[in-house]
Amino acid sequence: LQITSFDPGLAQSIGVSPRIVHHVLMAAVSICVVSAFEAVGSILVIGALIIPGVTGSLLSDRLWVILASVPVFAAASSALGVHGSVLLNANPGATIIAAATAIYLLVWLVSPRRGLVSLWWRRRRNTEG
């Protein structure tokens, strides 16, 4: 997946067809998205596809770290959102997305390279020194 996504020429030269991998991946995502739209609604599907990936990309630029962190963030936001919906007697889809957004904001705040705290710390250190 990594080779076909970032260097299709290399993938082709080692015998992997980037077109086939691309079409299989797009078909799998399309099937999941269409079936999820029917089951849970558009807001939850779009949020569940985007927010965990963006949250993982705040932590690292390495693909394996992002791919490993996405299921953790998705599971955590799902668990927190379902428990929040029970406590608040609210729609589970909305509370799952609210929990995912809260996790994203927390990670954005404390992210080592792109976080607001580290940015503030670097700017403070550069102006004093």
C-alpha positions as CSV (number, residue, x, y, z in Angstrom):
1,L,0.0,0.0,0.0
2,Q,2.8,2.4,0.9
3,I,4.8,1.8,-2.2
4,T,1.8,2.0,-4.6
5,S,0.6,5.2,-2.9
6,F,3.8,7.1,-2.7
7,D,5.9,5.7,-5.6
8,P,3.8,4.0,-8.3
9,G,6.9,3.8,-10.6
10,L,8.8,1.7,-8.0
11,A,5.8,-0.5,-7.4
12,Q,5.4,-1.1,-11.1
13,S,9.1,-2.0,-11.4
14,I,8.9,-4.6,-8.6
15,G,5.9,-6.2,-10.2
16,V,3.0,-4.7,-8.2
17,S,0.3,-3.1,-10.2
18,P,-0.5,0.3,-8.7
19,R,-3.8,0.5,-10.7
20,I,-5.1,-2.8,-9.3
21,V,-4.2,-1.8,-5.7
22,H,-5.8,1.6,-6.2
23,H,-9.0,0.2,-7.6
24,V,-9.3,-2.6,-5.0
25,L,-8.7,0.0,-2.2
26,M,-11.3,2.4,-3.7
27,A,-13.8,-0.4,-4.1
28,A,-13.4,-1.5,-0.5
29,V,-13.7,2.1,0.8
30,S,-16.8,2.7,-1.4
31,I,-18.5,-0.4,-0.1
32,C,-17.8,0.5,3.5
33,V,-18.9,4.1,3.0
34,V,-22.2,3.3,1.2
35,S,-23.2,0.6,3.7
36,A,-22.3,2.9,6.6
37,F,-24.3,5.8,5.2
38,E,-27.4,3.6,5.4
39,A,-26.6,2.3,8.9
40,V,-25.4,5.4,10.8
41,G,-25.7,8.5,8.7
42,S,-23.5,10.9,6.8
43,I,-22.1,13.0,9.7
44,L,-20.8,9.9,11.6
45,V,-19.3,8.4,8.4
46,I,-17.5,11.5,7.4
47,G,-16.3,12.2,10.9
48,A,-15.2,8.6,11.4
49,L,-13.2,8.6,8.2
50,I,-11.5,11.9,8.7
51,I,-11.0,12.7,12.4
52,P,-9.0,9.7,13.5
53,G,-6.6,10.0,10.5
54,V,-6.0,13.6,11.1
55,T,-5.5,13.0,14.8
56,G,-2.9,10.3,14.0
57,S,-1.1,12.6,11.6
58,L,-0.6,15.2,14.4
59,L,1.5,12.7,16.2
60,S,3.9,11.6,13.5
61,D,4.9,11.8,9.9
62,R,5.6,8.0,9.7
63,L,2.9,6.0,8.0
64,W,3.1,3.0,10.3
65,V,2.6,5.3,13.4
66,I,-0.5,6.9,11.8
67,L,-1.9,3.6,10.7
68,A,-1.4,2.1,14.2
69,S,-2.9,5.1,16.0
70,V,-6.0,5.5,13.8
71,P,-7.8,2.4,15.3
72,V,-6.9,3.4,18.8
73,F,-8.4,6.9,18.3
74,A,-11.5,5.5,16.6
75,A,-12.1,2.9,19.3
76,A,-11.5,5.5,22.0
77,S,-13.9,8.0,20.5
78,S,-16.5,5.3,19.9
79,A,-16.3,4.1,23.5
80,L,-16.4,7.6,24.9
81,G,-19.2,8.7,22.6
82,V,-21.4,5.7,23.3
83,H,-20.9,6.2,27.1
84,G,-21.5,9.9,26.7
85,S,-24.7,9.3,24.8
86,V,-26.0,7.0,27.5
87,L,-25.1,9.6,30.2
88,L,-26.6,12.5,28.3
89,N,-29.4,10.6,26.7
90,A,-28.3,11.9,23.3
91,N,-27.8,10.6,19.8
92,P,-24.8,8.2,19.8
93,G,-23.6,9.4,16.4
94,A,-23.3,13.0,17.5
95,T,-21.6,12.1,20.8
96,I,-19.1,9.8,19.0
97,I,-18.1,12.7,16.7
98,A,-18.0,15.1,19.7
99,A,-15.7,12.7,21.5
100,A,-13.5,12.3,18.4
101,T,-13.3,16.1,18.1
102,A,-12.4,16.4,21.8
103,I,-9.6,13.8,21.3
104,Y,-8.4,15.7,18.3
105,L,-8.3,19.0,20.1
106,L,-6.5,17.4,23.0
107,V,-3.9,15.8,20.7
108,W,-3.6,19.1,18.8
109,L,-2.9,20.9,22.1
110,V,-0.1,18.5,23.3
111,S,1.3,17.1,20.0
112,P,5.1,17.1,20.2
113,R,5.7,18.7,16.8
114,R,2.5,20.5,15.8
115,G,0.8,21.1,19.1
116,L,-0.1,24.5,20.5
117,V,1.9,23.9,23.7
118,S,5.1,22.9,21.8
119,L,4.7,25.8,19.3
120,W,4.3,28.2,22.2
121,W,7.3,26.7,24.0
122,R,9.5,27.0,20.8
123,R,8.5,30.6,20.2
124,R,9.1,31.5,23.9
125,R,12.5,29.8,23.9
126,N,13.5,31.5,20.6
127,T,12.5,35.0,21.8
128,E,14.3,34.6,25.1
129,G,17.5,33.0,23.9
